[in-house]
């Protein structure tokens, strides 16, 4: 039975969705004003592993991925490149899903752009305004709407904020995002009143566009409803973003938005955060250009505990590529093995392939231990391959195919 570390409770808990055989899963997608880098893909890969393992366990997974295509950064970048926001974001979105194919990431059932959920954003804002949790305020001539965290009991519970330290003096934060990852200790914007050179929608609450802070809540509640089983993203989403999403949804519905929250750790490059100013940002195409395959990159990014920091160096990815290559060579030789006429019974050893895999994966998706055990077991089977009968060979390959429905780097 699957146990996961729940950020909300800060405990490892048995995973039990609301429905017996169905899981509703919310995952943060990219901001499509720019291409996604390998650090982003580490998060998308752990989410892919989670979805595939839930399906391995027999669940039907309904997964929504949010695509942030209307925000301050997209407007600014589109202007720099002399493109419309739609041209810019859809170009980057196409690259994003091409990388999904390269890395064998399953495309979500519902990849939804923020621009497709503007109607839901206005409904949420109307409900929050009627409850007195959100309010209008004119800033630099724009008729904006803001969320007051003091009006929602339990604000900051996901990041475990100490709200006694929250400033009592009224402060408002007007931008979608701010440099770095500080907490904006004040009221956050939900709606940008229309600007002359901006992207504007004519809606029931006036002309404008939804702020980034309400976009995920709009997409998820429109697509899956006001409750999901699990919310996922990178650890950076614990600063503002997921607590904003949770607060908006729960303030409207009065129901718990998500029972479980999983967050992936940062990917560093030679011990440093990725930054364009440092020149250490890598994209999947950069690794392909250096001779690495999609399978090798996938293996490197998932070979470790998803919620711990991972450090990327070319030496380390070379080492993991060699480890994967040696393993795949053993599997290839097992595929070519001719059944022995004097076969011995290796059923118990072969069954360890799935038994050990499940034990490790049930322990908070421990892919590293799962693969290490798999490597040892396959190594033992490989050594005695001359004594394998037809049924044992078939059993071995069947078990490996089942495991690879999750891992996606064996075959």
C-alpha positions, 0 to 999 in steps of 0.5 A: 500500500502506497505511503507518501510524505504529505507536505500539509501534515509533514508526515508520511501517510497511507495514501487513500483517495476519496473514491476507491479506484479513482484519483483526482490529481492536480499538477502545476505545469509550466509558465509558457512565457519561456521554455522549461529547463531540466530542473522543471522536468525533474518535477514533471517526472516525479509527477509522471512516476506518481501517476504511472505508479497509481495506475500500476496499483489499479487506480484510474487517474484524472490529472489536470496540468495547469498551463500559465499562458497569461501573466505579467512575464508573458506580456513582457516577453511577448512584447520583447519578441514582437509576438502576441502572447498567444504566439509566444506561449503556444510556441513554447507549449509545443516544445514542452510537449515535444520534450514530454515525448522525449522523456516519456512523460505521459501527457495529462488528461487535462492540460488546461491553459489559464486563458481557457478558465477566465470564466471560472476565475470571474466566478471565484472572484464574485464569490470571494467578493460576496463573502468579503474575502476579496475586495476591489482597489484601484491601483495606477488607474486599474480596477483590481481585485485583492485577496485578504489573507486575514479573512481566510482562517488557516491561511498559510497552512500548507507552508506552515506560516506563522501568521502572528508575524504577518503585518497588521498594516494593510499592504497590497502586492500588485504583480503576479510574481516578484523576483526571488522567492520571498513571501509577500506579506500582504494582500495578493492580487486576483484580478488585473483591471484592463490596461491599454497595452495589456491582454483584456477580457470583457467579463461579468466583473469588468474588463481585465485578466485573472492574476497568476494567483487565481489561475490554478484554482480556476483551472482545477475547480473548473476541470475537476471540481473543488476537491482533489486527492493530491496536489503536486509541484516543485518545492518553490510552489510552497512559497505563495503559489500553492497556499494561494491556490488552496486559500482561493478554492477552500474560501469559496467552497468551504471544503478541503481542496486537497488531502495530500500535497507532494513537492519535489526538491530543487535541481542544482547544477554543480551545487548552485541554483540554475540561473541565466546570469550564471550560464548554468541553465540546461534544457533537454535539447542541450543534453541531446546535443551532448550525446545523451538520450531521453531515457538517460536524462529521465533516469538521471532525474528520477534516480533519487528521492524526489523530494530531496535536492539533486545535484547535476554534473556531467560526471554524474549523468555519465555515471548514471548513463553507464549504470543504465546501459549496463542494466539494459545490456543484461536485459537485452541478453536475457531477451536473447537467451535460449531456454535450457533443456535442463531448466531449474525453477527460479520462480521465487527469485524472479518474483522479487522483481515486482515484490521488491519494486512495490515495497520500495515504491510504496515507501514514498516513491523511492525510485532509487532503491527500487532500481538498485534492488531491480539491478541486483535481482536482474544481475542474479537472474542474468548470471544463471540465464543458462539454466532458465526455462522458457517459462522463467524467461517469459516470467522475467520479461513480463515482470520487467515490462510491468515495472517499466510501465512506471519507470519507462527507461528499461525497454 
